[in-house]
Amino acid sequence: MERQSRRSRRARPKKKFLKYILIIGSILLLLTSSFGAYAFIKAKNAYDRSQVDLNRAGGKSDLREEEVTFNDPFSVLLLGVENYSSGDKSGRADTQIVMTIDPAASEIHMVTVPRDTRVNIENAGEYSGIHKLNAAYSYGAITGYGAIKLQVETVEKLLNIPIDNFVAVNFDGFRDIVDALGGVTIDIKEDFWEENFYDRSKIEFKKGVAQLNGEESLAFVRMRKLAVNAVYSREERQRQFLAATIDEAMSAGTIFKIGQITDILGNNVETDLTAKQIYALQKQFSKSNNLSINTIDIQGADHLIDGISYYIAEEQSLNNVSFELRSILKLDNDESFRTNAEFIN
C-alpha cells in the first residue's frame, strides 16, 4: 500500500470541505452551505426525494457498537451507479470510493475500491458466492435484499470497517451536473478514445486543453481498457476531472444554476444522509483552518480465472489498508484481519 498524494488546502472556512465533496458527486453539500437560505431550501427538497433507508438496526452499521456522531471519525461509501443495461431494475456499482472523515483532525482519507475485486458475496440468496465486488449491487436488487444495502455490507466485509453512510449517483446525474455547470476544462495528457455511454459513438480525446461536456466527461473518467490506461490511468484522469470540477463549481455564475442542479440531484442521487446532517457536518468543518486530503491505494493485479477477469488484491496490502482505516476510525486493531476478499496462491 502506498499513499499516492497528500495535500492541504487553505480556503474560506465554509468552502474547504464542500469543495472536496462536490468533486466526488455530492454537490448538494455545496448548495446547502455556500449559497444561503434559498439554496438550502432547494437542496433540502432534493434530499427529501433522494432519501434511502438501509433498515439497519439502531440506524447504524452492524460493525458499530453504538451510533457515531459527526464529532467522531466516520465513513461514507460513494457509489457511481450504471443502471441502464438492466432497464433501471438492478444496475451495477461502476465506481466505489470509501471516505473516512475525521472532523476533529480535519482529515479525509479516500480509498478507491476496484469494482472487479474478487470477493465472496453473502446474503444474495442463490447468487451467494464468489463474484466481482460490483455484482453485490445487482444481486441485492434482484433478490429484494436491497441493492445499496448489499453493496455497503460487501464493502464493509472487504475492508473490515463499518460504513456509516452512503451517497449514490447515477450516470445521468453525473452528465447533467457537468452540463449544468457549463462543462469542465481539462488538460488532457495523452491521446485516447472511449465509447459514448449513451449512443456508442466514438469520443476522441486529443492531448492538450479541452472543454468537455457531460457525456465527454463521463467517457473521460470511465476509460480503462485501452493500453494508454497504463501510462494515463483512470485514477489520474478522475483526479484531473475532480480538480477541474472544483474550479467550475466555485465560479461566480454557479449560483444562478442552483435550481437546475438541485432538480438533477433529486432525481439522480440516493443517500441516507439528511439535509440536517449535512449542515451539521459543514458547521463542524467550518471551524478548521486546514483540511488534509489523503489517498490510499489497494495494491493488486488483474487475473483471468475461469474466463473471467478479476482484480486480485494483495493480501498484505488489503490488511494494511484495513489497519489504517480502522486506526483512523478509532476502532480496535487487536483482532486478526478478516476480509471477504478471495486471493490466489
N, C-alpha and C positions, 0 to 999 in steps of 0.2 A: 504494500500500500504506500502510495506517495501522495503528498499534497501537491496539486498542480498549480494552485495560485492562492495568494493571500494578499488581501489589500484592505486598507482602511480609507474610508471616505469622510470628508468633513463637509457638512452642508447645513442648511437651516434645519433645526431640530425636527420639525413636523414632517420633513420630507425624506429624511435619511432612510428609515425602514421602508417607507412606502415605495421608494424608487425600486428597491430590490424585489419586493413582492409583485409589483406591476410587471417586472421582467418575466416572471415565471407564471404569468397567467391570471393573477388575481388583481386586476386593475381596479377592482372595487375598492380596495384599500385607499388608493389614491383619491378616489371620489369622496369617500366618507370623511376624509380628514383634511383635504387640501383646498376645497372649494366652498366651504361654508354650509349653511343650513339647507339651501336649495338642493345642493348636490347630495347631502346626507339623506334627505327625504327620498330623492330619486333612487339612490343606491339602496336604501332600505326596502323600497318596493321591489327592486330587482332581487334582493336577497330573499324576500318572502317567497318569491316564485322559484328560488333555487334550493330551498332547504330540503335536505335528505336526512332522515333519522336512521342510524345504523342499528337501532334497537339493542344497544349494548346495556347489560345490567349496570345500573347505577350511572349510566351515561358516560362510562369510561372503558378503556381497554381492559381486557381480562388480565393483562400483564401488569396492571396497576393495582396496588392495594387500596389506594384512595384517589379520588379525583384531583387533578392538578389545577392550579390557577395560573394566570398569566404572570404571576410573580415568580413562578418556578420554571425551570427549563422544561420545554415540552417539544413535541414533534408534530410535523404536518406532512402528509403524503400528497404530492401534487401529481395529478394524472392528466395526460393528454389523451383523449379518447377518440378513436375512429369507430364510428357506429353506422357505416353505410353499407358495407358488404353484407350485413345481415338485415338490412331494411329497418334499422333502428331497434331491432329486437334484442341484440346482445352486444355486438361490438367487441373491440379489443382495446386494451390499455397500451397505446402505442409508445407513450413516454411516461416514465415513472421517476420522480425525484423525491427523495426524503430530506426534509429540512429539520434540523434540531435547532431550537431557538432558546437562547439564554438571555432573557431581558436584563437581569442584574449585571451580567458581564458585557452586555451589548455585543453578543457574538451570535453569528448564524453559521452553521455547518451544513453543507449540501452534499448529498450522495446521489449521483445518477445511477439508478439500478438498471443494468442491461435487461431489456424486455425478454430476451431469449434465454435468460438464465435457467439452467436445468434444475427443477425443484420437484418435490413431492407435494402435490396439492391435496389437501384434505377437505372434508365436508362438501364434496362435489358429487355425491351420490355415485352413480355408475361410472362417472368420469374421474373419480378419485384415482390418483396415481402419479406417475412421472410425466411432466409436461413442461412446456416453456412457461415462465412466470406470468406472462401477459394472458395466458389462457384462463387464469382464475377469474378474470372479469367476465369472459364469455360463459364459462360454466356456472358461475354464480347467477347469471341472468337466466340461462336455460333451465336450471334446476329450481329456480324460485328462491334460492338461498339469499340472493342479493348480489348483484354484480360488484358494487363497490365494497360491500361488506366482505366478500370472499377475497377480493384483491387486497384490501387492507390487512386482513388476517394472514394472508400468504406472505406478504412483505414483512409483517411482524415476525413470523416464524423464520424467515430467511435471515434477518439481521438480529433476531433475539432481542428486540426492543419493542416497547409499546408505541403504537401510532395513535396519537391523541386526537388529531383532526385531519380532515382531507379537503382538498379543492380539486374538482374535476372539470376540465374544459374540453369541449369537442372541437373538431376542425373548423366548423362553421364559425364558432366563436373566435378562434384564432384569426381566421381570414378576415372576418368582418371588423374586428377591432383594429387590425392593421390598416384596413381601408378607411375606417372612421378617423384614424389619426393622420390620414393623408399619405400613407406609405412610410417606409423607412429607408434611410440611406446607408448602404453597406459598401465597404472597401473589400471587394472580392479578391482573394489571394491567388486562386488557381482557376483555370477554365474547367468547367464540367457541365453536365446537363442532368436534368431529372424530369421524370414524367409528371405532368399536371395531374394532381389527385382527382380533379373534377371532370376533365374531358379527355384525359390520357394523351393530350398533345405534348410535344417536346418543348421544355423550357430550357434555354441555353443561358449559362452564366459565363460572362467573359471577365477576365482579370481586369480590375480597376474599379472605380467608384460607380455605383449604380443605385438608382431609386427603384425599390421593389414594392409591388402592391401585395395584397393579401395572399393571393394564390401563388405568386412568385416566392414570397417569404416562406410559405408552408413547404414548398419544394426545396428551398434553400436549406432549411433546418432538418429536413427528413432524409435527404440523400445519404445512403450508407453502403450501397452495394458496388459502386464503381471503384476502380483501382485508386483513383485520386483520393479516396477517403483515408488511405494510409498516410498521406502527407498533409492532407487538409481535412481533418477529422470532423465528424458530425458534432462532437462536443465543442471543438473550437468554433465552428460555424454558429452553434447555438449561443455561445458566449458573445460572439460578434453581434448577433441579432439582438440579444438582450440589452447590450450596451447602446445600440442604435435606438432601441425602443425607449430607453430612458430619455435620451435627448429629445425624441419626438414628443413623448407624452408630457414632458415638462415645459414644452414650448407655450408661449402665451396664448396661442389660438386654441389650445386643447379645451379650455373652459367652455367654449361655445359648442362643444361636441358632447357635453355631458349626457343629454337626453338620449342621443343616438347610441352612445356606448352602454349606458345602463340598460337600454332595451335589449341590446345584444347579449349582455351578461345574464339578464333574467331568463332568456330562452336557451342559453348555451352553457351555463355554469351550474354545477351542483356542489354543495358544500354542507357540512354540519356546523359551520361557524355562523353565529348570528351577527347582525349588524352591531349589536351592543358589545359583543365580544371583540369584534374588530376595532371598535372605537376605544375600548379599554386597552387593547394591545398597543394601539397607536399612542395613547397617552403615556403608557409605560415607557415606550421607546423615545418619546419626545424629551424625556428627562436626561438623555445621554448626549454627550458631545461627539462621541466616536462610535462607529459601527464597524466591526470586523467581520468580513465575509470570507469563509474558508471552503475550499472544495476538497472532498475526499474521494478517491477512486477505489473501486473494487477491481483488483487485478485478476486476469484470467485470459482465456483464449477460446476461439470458436472451434468446435469439433463436430464432425459428421458422425452421428450414431444412428444406425438402422435407417439411413437415408434422410435423417432429419438433422438440421444444423442447430446446435445448441451453443450457448455461451457457458463454458465450464469455469466457474470461479475458482481461484486458487484458495485452498482451504485456510492456509495461514493468513492470507490477505483478508479473507472474509472474517476470520477470527479477530484480526487486528482492528478492522472497521467496527465490528460489533463492540469490542472492548472500548474503543474510543467514544463511540456514540453513547454507550451505557455510562461512561465516566461523565460525559457532558450532561446527561440526563440525571446524574447523581443516583444511579442505580447500583445495586450490589454486584461487584465483579468477582466475588469469591467462588461462585458456582462455575462448573465446567461449561465450555462453549456448546451451545445447541443450535442447530440450524436444520431447515428442511432442504437445503441445497444437496444436489446429487453430484458427487465427484467421480472421477475416473482414475484408476491406478495406472 
